[in-house]
Amino acid sequence: MTAAVLLILEAFGFAFVNWIMGIVVRHQQMSLAGLDPGAMAVGAWAAGVLMALFLIGCAVVLVRMAQRDRSPGRFGRILLIVCAVTHGVLGAGLAAPVGWAAFVGMMVILGFVVLTLVLYAGEAPAAGPDGEPGGSTPPPPVAPAAV
């Protein structure tokens, strides 16, 4: 649950920073390689919204895991792995331009996401319609071999 709260806070932070960047780019009226400042502002806003939606989606998967007390399905697991890799890459990229505090923040969130994935990794698959794990009937017992 802590990882989900951190991801939601991070989503709001990303959206806020990209909103500010879009406003700054629009007011500077500077061109980067011939790009329109309005297009760059819209790009910053779109990136903030998409990243925020991605992080909120990851938080929703984590909350559902906590509520059901089961590991997520294939899509949820892939989403959380992508989230962990994204935090690792962003943390490494933020160390020099932003500072070590941003790196530590990214690594803390990365640690919580990976911890969640590892804690739920060893679980048996969900029960099938007949109540058995994985949905199949157990194999028949094997008779001991005569010596």
SERO-4910 file (N, C-alpha, C, O; in steps of 0.05 Angstrom, whole numbers):
BEGIN
 pado doro    nc1    nc2    nc3   cac1   cac2   cac3    cc1    cc2    cc3    oc1    oc2    oc3
  Met    A     17    -24      0      0      0      0     18     25      0     10     45    -12
  Thr    A     41     24     13     59     46     14     69     53    -14     71     76    -21
  Ala    A     75     32    -30     84     37    -57     63     51    -73     69     68    -89
  Ala    A     38     43    -70     16     56    -85     13     85    -78      9    102    -95
  Val    A     15     92    -52     13    120    -43     37    136    -55     33    158    -64
  Leu    A     61    124    -54     84    138    -65     81    143    -95     88    164   -106
  Leu    A     70    123   -109     66    126   -138     45    147   -145     48    162   -164
  Ile    A     25    149   -129      4    170   -133     16    198   -128     11    216   -143
  Leu    A     31    200   -107     44    226   -101     64    233   -124     66    256   -132
  Glu    A     78    213   -133     97    218   -155     82    226   -181     92    243   -196
  Ala    A     59    214   -186     44    221   -209     35    251   -208     37    265   -228
  Phe    A     26    260   -185     19    288   -183     44    306   -186     42    327   -198
  Gly    A     66    297   -176     91    312   -179    100    314   -208    107    336   -217
  Phe    A     99    292   -223    106    293   -251     87    311   -266     96    327   -283
  Ala    A     61    309   -261     42    326   -276     47    356   -269     45    372   -287
  Phe    A     52    362   -244     57    390   -236     83    401   -250     82    423   -260
  Val    A    104    386   -249    130    395   -261    127    399   -291    137    418   -302
  Asn    A    113    380   -304    110    384   -333     91    406   -340     94    419   -360
  Trp    A     71    412   -323     53    434   -327     69    460   -325     66    478   -342
  Ile    A     87    462   -305    104    486   -302    123    489   -326    127    511   -336
  Met    A    135    466   -334    153    468   -357    139    477   -382    150    493   -398
  Gly    A    114    468   -386     99    477   -409     93    507   -408     95    521   -429
  Ile    A     87    517   -385     82    546   -382    107    562   -387    107    582   -401
  Val    A    130    553   -377    155    567   -381    163    567   -410    171    588   -421
  Val    A    160    544   -424    167    543   -452    149    561   -469    158    575   -487
  Arg    A    124    562   -462    105    578   -477    111    608   -474    109    624   -493
  His    A    119    616   -449    124    645   -444    152    654   -454    155    678   -458
  Gln    A    170    636   -458    197    644   -467    197    651   -497    213    667   -506
  Gln    A    179    639   -512    177    644   -541    204    638   -555    212    652   -573
  Met    A    217    617   -546    242    609   -558    237    583   -575    220    567   -568
  Ser    A    252    580   -596    249    557   -613    273    539   -610    296    548   -607
  Leu    A    268    513   -609    289    493   -607    288    478   -633    270    462   -639
  Ala    A    309    482   -650    312    469   -676    287    474   -694    279    456   -709
  Gly    A    276    497   -692    254    505   -709    226    496   -699    206    500   -713
  Leu    A    225    484   -676    199    476   -665    183    500   -654    195    518   -643
  Asp    A    157    499   -657    140    520   -647    139    518   -616    135    496   -606
  Pro    A    141    540   -602    140    539   -572    113    528   -562    112    515   -542
  Gly    A     92    533   -577     66    522   -569     65    492   -571     54    479   -553
  Ala    A     78    481   -591     79    452   -594     96    440   -572     90    418   -562
  Met    A    118    453   -565    135    442   -544    120    443   -517    123    425   -501
  Ala    A    104    464   -513     88    466   -488     67    444   -487     64    431   -466
  Val    A     54    439   -509     34    418   -510     47    391   -506     36    373   -493
  Gly    A     71    387   -517     86    362   -513     93    358   -484     91    335   -475
  Ala    A    101    379   -470    108    376   -442     83    369   -426     84    352   -408
  Trp    A     60    382   -432     36    375   -418     27    347   -424     18    333   -406
  Ala    A     28    338   -449     20    311   -456     38    291   -442     28    270   -433
  Ala    A     64    296   -441     82    278   -428     76    275   -398     77    254   -386
  Gly    A     69    298   -386     62    297   -357     37    281   -352     35    266   -333
  Val    A     17    285   -370     -8    270   -366     -4    240   -371    -14    224   -355
  Leu    A     11    233   -391     16    205   -397     31    191   -375     25    169   -367
  Met    A     52    205   -365     68    193   -343     51    191   -318     53    171   -303
  Ala    A     34    211   -312     17    210   -289     -3    186   -291     -8    172   -272
  Leu    A    -15    183   -315    -33    161   -319    -19    134   -316    -31    115   -304
  Phe    A      5    131   -326     20    107   -323     25    101   -293     21     78   -284
  Leu    A     34    121   -278     40    117   -250     14    110   -234     15     94   -216
  Ile    A     -8    123   -240    -33    117   -227    -42     89   -234    -54     75   -217
  Gly    A    -38     81   -259    -45     53   -266    -29     33   -250    -39     12   -242
  Cys    A     -3     39   -246     14     21   -230      4     21   -201      4      0   -188
  Ala    A     -4     44   -191    -15     45   -164    -41     29   -161    -45     16   -140
  Val    A    -57     30   -181    -82     14   -181    -76    -16   -179    -89    -30   -165
  Val    A    -56    -24   -195    -48    -53   -194    -39    -60   -166    -45    -81   -155
  Leu    A    -23    -42   -154    -13    -48   -127    -35    -49   -106    -35    -65    -88
  Val    A    -55    -31   -108    -78    -31    -90    -94    -56    -93   -103    -68    -73
  Arg    A    -99    -65   -118   -114    -89   -122    -99   -113   -111   -111   -132   -100
  Met    A    -72   -113   -113    -56   -135   -101    -60   -135    -71    -63   -156    -59
  Ala    A    -60   -112    -59    -63   -110    -30    -91   -119    -21    -94   -132     -1
  Gln    A   -111   -111    -36   -138   -119    -29   -143   -148    -32   -156   -161    -14
  Arg    A   -134   -160    -54   -138   -189    -59   -118   -206    -45   -122   -230    -42
  Asp    A    -95   -195    -37    -73   -210    -25    -64   -232    -43    -59   -255    -34
  Arg    A    -62   -226    -69    -52   -245    -89    -34   -230   -108    -36   -205   -111
  Ser    A    -17   -245   -122      0   -232   -142    -17   -223   -166    -39   -235   -171
  Pro    A     -8   -203   -181    -24   -194   -203    -22   -214   -227     -5   -232   -226
  Gly    A    -38   -210   -246    -37   -226   -270    -13   -218   -287      4   -203   -279
  Arg    A    -12   -230   -311     11   -225   -328     13   -195   -335     35   -184   -334
  Phe    A     -9   -182   -343     -7   -154   -350      1   -137   -326     18   -119   -330
  Gly    A    -10   -142   -303     -2   -126   -279     27   -130   -272     40   -111   -264
  Arg    A     37   -154   -274     65   -159   -268     83   -145   -288    103   -133   -280
  Ile    A     76   -146   -314     92   -132   -334     91   -102   -329    112    -89   -332
  Leu    A     68    -92   -322     66    -63   -316     84    -55   -293     97    -34   -294
  Leu    A     84    -71   -272    101    -65   -249    131    -68   -255    147    -53   -244
  Ile    A    138    -87   -272    166    -89   -280    175    -65   -296    197    -55   -293
  Val    A    158    -57   -315    164    -33   -330    166     -8   -312    183      9   -316
  Cys    A    149     -7   -292    150     15   -272    177     15   -257    189     36   -253
  Ala    A    186     -9   -249    211    -11   -235    235     -3   -253    253     11   -244
  Val    A    235    -13   -278    256     -6   -296    256     24   -302    277     37   -303
  Thr    A    233     36   -305    231     65   -310    242     80   -286    256    100   -290
  His    A    236     72   -262    247     86   -239    278     83   -237    291    101   -229
  Gly    A    288     60   -244    317     56   -245    331     74   -265    351     87   -258
  Val    A    319     76   -289    331     93   -310    328    122   -302    347    138   -305
  Leu    A    305    131   -293    301    159   -285    318    166   -261    329    188   -261
  Gly    A    322    148   -243    339    154   -220    368    158   -228    381    176   -219
  Ala    A    377    141   -247    405    144   -257    408    170   -272    429    183   -271
  Gly    A    387    177   -287    389    201   -303    385    227   -287    394    248   -295
  Leu    A    372    225   -264    367    249   -248    390    255   -229    391    277   -218
  Ala    A    408    237   -225    429    241   -205    446    265   -211    451    282   -193
  Ala    A    455    268   -235    473    291   -242    458    318   -245    466    337   -232
  Pro    A    436    319   -261    424    346   -265    408    356   -241    407    380   -236
  Val    A    395    338   -227    377    347   -205    390    344   -178    387    362   -161
  Gly    A    404    322   -173    417    319   -148    412    291   -136    395    276   -146
  Trp    A    427    285   -115    425    259   -102    398    255    -88    390    232    -84
  Ala    A    385    276    -80    359    272    -66    339    260    -86    323    243    -78
  Ala    A    339    269   -111    321    258   -131    328    229   -136    310    212   -140
  Phe    A    354    223   -137    363    195   -141    353    177   -119    342    156   -123
  Val    A    356    187    -94    348    171    -71    318    167    -71    308    145    -65
  Gly    A    303    188    -78    274    186    -80    265    165   -100    247    149    -95
  Met    A    278    165   -123    271    145   -144    278    117   -135    264     98   -140
  Met    A    301    114   -121    310     88   -112    292     77    -90    288     53    -88
  Val    A    281     95    -73    262     86    -52    237     75    -65    227     53    -57
  Ile    A    227     89    -85    202     79    -98    209     54   -113    192     35   -113
  Leu    A    232     53   -126    240     28   -140    241      5   -121    232    -17   -127
  Gly    A    252     10    -97    254    -11    -77    227    -22    -68    224    -46    -65
  Phe    A    208     -4    -64    181    -12    -56    168    -29    -78    155    -49    -72
  Val    A    170    -20   -103    158    -35   -125    170    -62   -128    156    -82   -131
  Val    A    197    -64   -127    211    -90   -129    204   -107   -105    200   -131   -108
  Leu    A    203    -96    -81    196   -111    -58    168   -123    -61    164   -147    -53
  Thr    A    150   -108    -71    123   -118    -75    123   -141    -95    110   -162    -91
  Leu    A    138   -138   -117    140   -160   -137    153   -185   -125    144   -207   -131
  Val    A    173   -182   -109    187   -205    -98    170   -218    -77    170   -243    -75
  Leu    A    156   -203    -60    139   -215    -39    117   -232    -51    109   -252    -38
  Tyr    A    106   -224    -74     84   -239    -85     93   -258   -107     76   -269   -121
  Ala    A    119   -262   -111    129   -279   -133    125   -309   -128    120   -323   -147
  Gly    A    126   -318   -103    126   -346    -98     98   -358    -94     96   -381    -85
  Glu    A     78   -343   -100     51   -353    -95     42   -373   -116     51   -372   -139
  Ala    A     24   -390   -108     12   -409   -127     -8   -394   -145    -19   -374   -136
  Pro    A    -12   -403   -169    -31   -390   -187    -60   -392   -175    -65   -408   -158
  Ala    A    -77   -375   -185   -104   -374   -176   -118   -401   -180   -112   -415   -199
  Ala    A   -137   -407   -164   -152   -432   -166   -170   -432   -190   -182   -411   -197
  Gly    A   -172   -455   -203   -189   -457   -227   -218   -463   -219   -225   -462   -195
  Pro    A   -234   -469   -238   -263   -474   -233   -267   -499   -215   -288   -500   -201
  Asp    A   -249   -519   -215   -253   -542   -199   -240   -540   -171   -240   -559   -156
  Gly    A   -229   -516   -165   -218   -511   -139   -189   -517   -136   -177   -510   -116
  Glu    A   -177   -531   -155   -149   -538   -154   -132   -515   -164   -141   -500   -181
  Pro    A   -108   -513   -154    -90   -492   -164    -84   -495   -194    -79   -518   -203
  Gly    A    -86   -474   -209    -80   -475   -237   -104   -486   -253   -102   -486   -278
  Gly    A   -125   -495   -241   -149   -504   -255   -147   -532   -265   -165   -540   -281
  Ser    A   -128   -548   -258   -126   -575   -267   -130   -595   -244   -125   -588   -221
  Thr    A   -137   -619   -251   -140   -639   -230   -113   -650   -223    -95   -651   -240
  Pro    A   -109   -659   -199    -82   -669   -191    -76   -695   -206    -95   -710   -212
  Pro    A    -51   -701   -211    -44   -727   -224    -50   -750   -205    -49   -747   -181
  Pro    A    -54   -774   -217    -60   -797   -200    -34   -805   -185    -12   -800   -194
  Pro    A    -37   -817   -161    -14   -825   -146      2   -847   -161    -10   -864   -174
  Val    A     28   -845   -157     45   -865   -171     52   -887   -150     60   -881   -128
  Ala    A     50   -912   -159     57   -934   -142     88   -936   -139    102   -930   -158
  Pro    A     97   -943   -115    126   -945   -111    138   -968   -128    125   -988   -133
  Ala    A    162   -964   -138    175   -983   -155    185  -1007   -138    194  -1003   -115
  Ala    A    182  -1031   -149    191  -1055   -135    221  -1057   -137    233  -1052   -159
  Val    A    235  -1064   -115    264  -1066   -115    272  -1094   -117    296  -1100   -117
***
